[in-house]
Amino acid sequence: MGTERKGTEAVIHRRLRNQICSSNGWVDACCAAEMSVKAFELVPAVARELLMGDKARINIECIECCGKHLYIGTNDCFIHHFLLEETTTKGTLSYSVQKQLVRYLGLKKPVDALKAASALERLIVLCDSTLSMVDMVTLEPVPSGGSKVRGVAAFCINENPVNGDPFCVEMGVISARRRTVQVYMLYEDRVQLVKEVTTPEQPCAVSLDGYFLCLALSSQYMILNYSTGAAQDLFPYDSEERKPIVKRIGREEFLLAAPGGLGMFANAEGVSQRAPVNWSESVIGAAVCFPYVVALDEGFITVHSMLDQQLKQTLSFRDGHILQDFEGKVVLASTKAVYVLVPLPLERQIQDLLAGHRVEEALTLTEGAQRNIPKDKFQILHKRILQQAGFIQFGQLQFLEAKEHFRTGQLDVRELISLYPLLLPASSSFSRCHPPLHQFADLNHLAQGDQEKVQKCKRFLITYLGEVRSTEGANGCREDVDTALLKLYAEQDHDSLLDLLASPNACLLADCAPWLEKHHKYFALGLLYHYNGQDAAAIQIWVRVVNGELQDSTRSDLYEYIVDFLSFCSNLDLVWKYADWALQKDQTIGVKIFTLRTLAKNQTKDQTGQINPDDVITYLGKHNQALLLYLEHLVLERRIKKEKLHTHLAVLYTDRVLSLLAQSSSMDAQVSAARDKLQLLLRESNLYRVQLLLGKIQDCNQLLLERATLHGKLEEHDKALHILVHQLKDFPAAEAYCVWGSASRDAGYQQHLYHLLLGVYLDRDIPGSSSTGPGGSNGTGELEMAAVDLLNGHGEVFDAVQVLGLIPEGWSLQLLRPFLGRALRGSMHAHRTSQLALGLARSENIQLHHDRLKQRRSPVLVSDQKGCHLCHNTFSEPDCVCLPGGVPVHTHCAAKRVVPDSPIKRQLANTSNHT
Amino acid sequence: MPEFSKMRKPDVKIVILGDMNVGKTSLLHRYTERKFKDTVSTVGGAFFLKQWGPYNISIWDTAGREQFHGLGSMYCRGAAAVILTYDLTNWHSLAELEERFLSLTDTANHDCIYAIVGNKADLTGNQAQQVAGQDGPTEDQGEGGGVNPPSACPTPPASPVLLSRVTLNKQVSREDAVSLYGRILRYKGMDESNCLPADKMCFETSAKTGYNVDALFETLFDMVLPSILRNRTEREQSPTVDLEDHKETGKRTRARCC
């Protein structure tokens, strides 16, 4: 009788849908702000009108959905067939249903269950405890090739079949009367019982995955492997009290209703791998729609997340009767109508969570959905969510978390910089991403005028940018990052400002210069100019600071810094330009411009940035002190060997000494310091013009020591010693002169000088010498004593025989005892040493003779198979050299290796050849 | 990230069992979050994945309520260690371990390690009482901890209950726990001389002050390492191709390329 309705068509419009809503009385109940995620939307599919009209007694018993086909079994033994079409209008999804056939099964019993076997194009029907099959399209009964399966309480289809045949459907069947579970294979033309297993109690619900039967018995759940018979008790459950749920949710994993209103997960091994969800006591049906567990009870649909077990959404649903998922589509039925629970797009759920500042949940949901989204799409989504999450936490000043999310989300750091007014350079091409990652206009908007907040955010950005600029994250926007960082440093008076400018950076000059000026960071501004190659501008700024025109206390030693800077500056015009300024301020410091400068290694190449010392000397003419320092630098430190410089310095020294001597007010210390310098130069240098200086000090009787030195330079040792001994009477100086004068000369020269000195000491005929004066005897005695001391003290340098001829007859042996003793001992030592050497040489000679004889006695084997021990090549000629021990080597190898006059080398040419 | 860790396959399982209100959730929370906070009575169970060196250890926190008792043996299935928790101030909670919870561990691994943990040491006036002292236990509060409020709270809400300073006497001595340990080994038919000694396996902790909590978990982690290694080798030797594992490694290598 239902077939007449074939082709009746009904499209549910939105208007109608609203009517259903109000008539059926369901409303979204997910209004509690704490838990609201809108994960699903309930969309009507088949309205009451299409099924039973206003016949109150007729109820929906079961549903089956397979692709677009929707089958509904009713309690009056009808099967209704609909086609279900999704339509989306203005982003709202709705279903239009097309009524197909209606078939009456001819009994007065309800249709208990329907399952589609789409491969066989069959619909399996459970009615009156009997399984039968009808065609999916015509709903005509199909003979099952044998007896119907009777006495069935419940059945299930194996969604993870063990049989490889695609045209075979596996079925688990619970017997109504016996404590057994049967497994059937359903073919196109027959139904085959594969296995029958007995259970300890009456089973009441079954689910099948592979060989695993998950069963609800009357007092507990269990897992049964029907192939091996292995059983695994899960946990107790009173099936009388509450309807058990056994729901396969994935490969070898089941969802079970547990006592206390729990949804428990259990795998085939009987282990729970996920924490349970807490739904209500009276759950009728449940399904998993990842990452959610959806459950239906008497009044509500509850949505729990499998990721954190929390209740996420509650939808009111009265008269709920069935909740089942078909290939991911969750379909619900009240007793009168059918609805589809449509998941909202994941992104929208996540955005909703973010809008509620529920960062962790949003991230959990995103990451939980990883396996449901293509990888590239997931990465983009994940990054964006991380960035958004970061901004939310940033807005809440949770900087640590924000930073972590920015980092993992690979945030374009300019998004963050752009929040801070004026930080991005004017030239930056950056524009914020769309749709925006956050709702803040800028930092002021975020902080709502709270300056402390602003400061905290700024400090955060400083640390963040500091970390980012050293990573790849700053690639492509280094200018923006560094400029922003510089501005923040300047504004916050941060110490790292100078470090930033002193190290490689990408700060934009045009943008930063006004900013630094505004914050009076003139020193830093100079550094920035310098970094950008504008040294002139840099120095100009700094000079103005030193001169007090600008105020910046960054460096108290800025003047010294400028001098140092100029000493390295390669722009010579700039050096000359500011040298005068620097020298006027302080000659001793200013001269460092030149003294710290490295000199050209190769004077012939006129390298840029190199200053000719002559130019400097000419330039420094007006700055005496600086000139002196500069010459000292060249001569004493750089050890430049130029007569002109040495003479110039010596003349300057002399002039200074002379002028100090001329001034009666000079302090002794000053004079002696000046003289020390002069003396040192005169002694150490061999380059200055001696005659010139000698002429300069000839008339000054106070500079006798200097004169003696100059005479020494001219090798006029007698004159020099005469001055030292007779005029200065400074015997230690005279001895020191001998040492100095003979330094870097051979021993003979030294002996010569000492003999000269001895001669001067012993010379009695010196006219004008103080010894001839009235106190002459004293003076002579003094000289003689000096001579004795000299001999006794430095006996080793004298030729004893010569000395014996020189010393006066009257001197006692006792007087010269130390000298004579040492001379005697020395001579004896030399004699014995030579004797010893002679003996050793003789013995070596004999030894070598012995070796030679020994070598000649035995043959030396040389063959073209044998290698030379030095180069490891073979011998091609009979000529060879035999090393001690009889090792033959090439003659050229031996020549290369052995020192020419080594005693071990012996040529054994033309030795007998034994090849 | 903990979100990711939920996706990873745990290498080994540790289960915390014990009567309600002994502080199972608080113990786990103290260890994982480093703080003590209010917990509500655990429903069903929850678990936490701990990265311990290269291994993932899942720690299951169970519900102590009688109502969920039936689930216990399922949680224990395949466990490498079971933490039997009691309340030091409540003798009954120790007795319950033997009467009610011991049989649940029948499903655990044959070489499962048992630790006996007396919690709430801060209430017994021993050295764990550094922070505690303001409040007494209130039995009507949520399961787990049974003490209120979070110790981190700078100004505890002024409630008469909290201000009345109750110190409870220790009801369970260490010797009681040690002898229970011995009985457990006998129940399991294990030779005491081959097992870990009782003085190493009986702990007194305070989830509130953190006393001995890290020591408890980390001692156990070290002890279950052999189990982990055995699980790993079993998994490697298993002829079944683990598609999920393969997918993961594939992902990892691909991620490295880009």
Interface residues (C-beta under 8 A of the other chain):
Chain A: Q220 D233 L234 F235 P236 Y237 A258 P259 G260 G261 L262 M264 A266 E269 G270 V271 S272 A275 P276 V277 N278 L307 Q309 L363 T364 E367 G368 Q370 K375
Chain B: M1 E3 F4 K6 M7 V43 G44 G45 A46 F47 A63 R65 Q67 F68 G70 L71 S73 M74 Y75 R77 G78 T107 K251 R254
